[in-house]
Amino acid sequence: MRGLALAGAVWLSALAAQADTASNQLFNAMGIPGLIAAFAEDGRETIGDINSSFLGGQGGDVFLETAQRLYDPARMEAELRASFAQLVDPADARQAVVFFDSTQGQRIVELEVQARQAMVDDALEDAAKAASNDAGDDVLRLLSVRDLVEVNTDIAMAARRAFYDGFLAAAPSTDAPDIEGQRGMVAEDTRAWITGYYMLVASAMEDDDLDTYTAFWETDVAQRVDAALSDAFEQSYVSLSYGMGQIVGRLMPQNDL
């Protein structure tokens, strides 16, 4: 029996290693580390905005050091990579990586990362969002197939709720704002950002890239991979936002928001 148990343990360990390898290969092939790095760079401005808005610019070293640890790209990548490995089906990951590792797939991923890095610039981000109402049907089809506006709105709302959950955990006597009442504003900002971003990506694509990319995301495998990735991002953003809310609640003078 001990021999069977040991053999079973070795077999399960091997399966776990294969799953981890498949998810990591897909994670890298999709350019997620580069997207996280750009998000972390955006985080520097977010940290400054929160310090100004909630702490009057007086957060000091405690706030800055804690916030910088939360937005550390290596920390975020490790957390997101681990969540994705738990959520994605290894068989789906192995199938999806065939597309993303292809010449066309890597060309598209590189454009996505470059566009995300470009959107760190406030002026370019504003211009992209302002142009979002002029998006072509091909871009809108990709957004629809992936349900990107709704999914990203849900993630943004979850992150907002987590921020105030963390805040109230540290400052329970404070009145929380109406988070759900902000959904319309968040949805519109999300629509403008994600549409402007993919317009920027599409503008540098070769002739059939966008059609091929959209067709890929229409497959069942890609839909499941997208759902796993969205759930992993949501977990990561919720964790980060809760931590930011908590440190703000600890440092903020005890008055209502």
C-alpha positions in Angstrom: 0.0 0.0 0.0 2.9 2.4 0.8 4.3 1.7 -2.7 0.9 2.5 -4.3 0.6 5.6 -2.2 4.1 6.8 -3.1 3.4 6.0 -6.8 0.2 8.0 -6.6 2.0 10.9 -5.0 4.7 11.0 -7.7 2.0 10.8 -10.4 0.0 13.7 -8.9 3.2 15.7 -8.5 4.1 15.1 -12.2 0.6 16.2 -13.3 1.0 19.4 -11.2 4.3 20.1 -12.7 2.9 19.7 -16.2 0.0 22.0 -15.4 2.4 24.6 -14.0 4.6 24.4 -17.1 1.6 24.7 -19.5 0.2 27.8 -17.6 3.6 29.4 -17.4 4.3 28.9 -21.1 1.0 30.5 -21.9 1.4 33.3 -19.4 4.7 34.2 -21.0 3.6 33.8 -24.5 0.6 36.1 -23.9 3.0 38.8 -22.8 1.5 39.1 -19.3 4.8 40.1 -17.6 5.1 43.1 -19.9 1.5 44.1 -19.3 2.1 43.9 -15.5 5.2 46.0 -15.8 3.2 48.8 -17.5 0.4 48.5 -14.9 3.0 48.8 -12.2 4.4 52.0 -13.9 0.9 53.4 -14.0 0.7 52.6 -10.3 3.2 55.3 -9.5 0.7 57.9 -10.5 -2.1 56.1 -8.7 0.0 56.1 -5.5 0.5 59.8 -5.8 -3.2 60.4 -6.5 -4.3 58.4 -3.5 -1.7 60.2 -1.3 -3.0 63.6 -2.4 -6.8 62.7 -2.4 -7.0 60.8 0.9 -3.9 61.9 2.9 -3.4 65.4 1.8 0.0 64.5 0.4 1.2 63.6 3.9 1.3 59.8 3.7 5.1 59.9 4.3 7.5 57.0 4.0 5.1 54.4 5.6 2.5 55.0 2.9 4.9 55.2 0.0 6.9 52.1 1.0 3.8 50.0 1.6 2.2 51.2 -1.7 5.4 50.6 -3.6 5.6 47.0 -2.3 2.0 46.4 -3.3 2.7 47.7 -6.8 6.0 45.9 -7.1 5.8 44.2 -10.6 7.7 41.1 -9.4 5.2 40.6 -6.5 2.2 41.1 -8.8 3.6 38.8 -11.5 4.2 36.0 -9.0 0.7 36.4 -7.5 -1.0 36.5 -10.9 1.1 33.7 -12.3 0.1 31.4 -9.4 -3.6 32.3 -9.7 -3.6 31.7 -13.4 -2.0 28.3 -12.9 -4.8 27.3 -10.5 -7.6 28.6 -12.7 -6.6 27.6 -16.3 -7.1 24.1 -17.6 -3.6 22.7 -18.6 -5.1 21.2 -21.7 -6.6 24.6 -22.7 -3.2 26.2 -22.0 -1.4 23.8 -24.2 -3.8 24.4 -27.1 -3.9 28.2 -26.7 -0.1 28.5 -26.6 0.1 27.1 -30.1 -1.5 30.3 -31.3 0.4 32.7 -29.0 3.7 31.1 -29.8 3.2 31.4 -33.6 4.8 34.2 -35.5 1.5 36.0 -35.9 0.5 35.4 -32.3 3.8 36.9 -31.0 3.5 39.9 -33.4 0.1 40.7 -31.9 1.2 40.2 -28.3 4.2 42.5 -28.9 1.8 45.2 -30.2 -0.5 44.7 -27.2 2.4 45.2 -24.8 3.8 48.2 -26.7 0.3 49.8 -26.7 -0.1 49.2 -23.0 3.3 50.8 -22.3 2.3 53.7 -24.5 -0.9 54.2 -22.6 1.1 55.0 -19.4 1.6 58.4 -21.0 -1.4 60.5 -19.8 -1.6 62.6 -23.0 -1.7 59.5 -25.2 -4.2 57.8 -23.0 -6.5 60.8 -23.1 -6.2 60.9 -26.9 -6.9 57.2 -27.2 -10.0 57.5 -25.0 -11.2 60.6 -26.9 -11.0 58.7 -30.2 -12.9 55.6 -28.8 -16.2 56.7 -30.3 -14.7 56.4 -33.8 -13.8 52.7 -33.4 -14.3 50.5 -36.4 -16.6 47.5 -36.5 -13.6 45.1 -36.5 -12.3 46.5 -33.1 -15.8 46.5 -31.7 -16.3 42.9 -32.7 -13.2 41.9 -30.8 -14.4 43.7 -27.7 -17.8 42.1 -28.0 -16.4 38.6 -28.5 -14.3 38.9 -25.4 -16.9 40.9 -23.5 -14.0 43.2 -22.5 -16.0 46.2 -21.4 -18.3 44.3 -19.1 -15.6 42.1 -17.7 -13.2 44.9 -17.0 -16.0 47.0 -15.5 -16.7 44.2 -13.1 -13.0 44.0 -12.2 -12.8 47.7 -11.7 -15.9 47.7 -9.5 -14.5 44.7 -7.4 -11.3 46.6 -6.9 -13.1 49.7 -5.7 -15.2 47.7 -3.3 -12.0 46.0 -2.0 -10.3 49.4 -1.5 -13.1 50.6 0.8 -13.4 47.2 2.5 -9.7 47.5 3.4 -10.2 51.1 4.4 -13.2 50.3 6.7 -11.3 47.4 8.2 -8.7 49.9 9.4 -11.1 52.8 10.1 -14.4 51.2 10.9 -16.1 54.4 12.1 -15.8 56.0 8.7 -18.8 56.1 6.4 -18.3 54.3 3.0 -19.4 55.9 -0.2 -22.0 54.4 -2.6 -19.7 52.2 -4.7 -22.5 50.7 -6.8 -23.7 54.2 -7.7 -20.3 54.7 -9.4 -20.8 51.8 -11.9 -22.1 54.0 -14.8 -19.1 56.3 -14.6 -16.7 53.3 -14.3 -18.3 51.5 -17.2 -18.0 54.5 -19.5 -14.3 55.1 -18.5 -13.6 51.5 -19.0 -15.3 51.5 -22.4 -13.3 54.5 -23.6 -10.0 53.1 -22.3 -10.3 49.5 -23.6 -11.7 50.7 -27.0 -9.0 53.3 -27.4 -6.3 50.8 -26.4 -7.4 48.2 -29.0 -7.7 50.9 -31.6 -4.1 51.7 -30.9 -3.2 48.0 -31.1 -5.2 47.5 -34.3 -3.6 50.5 -36.0 -0.3 48.7 -36.1 -1.6 45.3 -37.1 -1.0 43.6 -40.5 -4.0 43.1 -42.8 -5.5 39.9 -41.4 -4.2 40.1 -37.8 -7.3 41.5 -36.2 -9.7 39.0 -38.0 -7.5 36.1 -37.1 -7.2 37.3 -33.5 -10.9 37.7 -33.1 -11.5 34.3 -34.6 -9.2 32.8 -32.1 -11.0 34.3 -29.2 -14.3 32.9 -30.5 -13.1 29.4 -29.9 -14.2 27.5 -26.8 -10.6 27.0 -25.6 -9.8 30.7 -25.9 -13.1 31.7 -24.1 -12.1 29.4 -21.1 -8.5 30.8 -21.1 -9.9 34.4 -21.2 -12.2 33.6 -18.2 -9.3 32.1 -16.2 -7.1 35.1 -17.0 -9.9 37.6 -16.1 -10.5 35.8 -12.8 -6.8 35.8 -12.0 -6.5 39.5 -12.7 -9.5 40.2 -10.6 -8.0 38.3 -7.6 -4.8 40.2 -8.0 -6.4 43.7 -8.3 -8.8 43.0 -5.4 -5.8 42.0 -3.2 -3.8 45.0 -4.2 -6.8 47.4 -3.7 -7.6 46.0 -0.3 -4.1 46.5 0.8 -4.1 50.1 -0.5 -7.4 50.8 1.3 -6.0 49.3 4.5 -2.9 51.5 4.6 -4.9 54.6 3.8 -7.4 53.8 6.5 -4.6 53.5 9.1 -3.0 56.8 8.1 -6.0 58.9 7.3 -7.4 61.3 9.9 -10.6 59.9 11.2 -13.2 62.0 9.3 -15.8 60.9 6.8 -14.9 60.4 3.2 
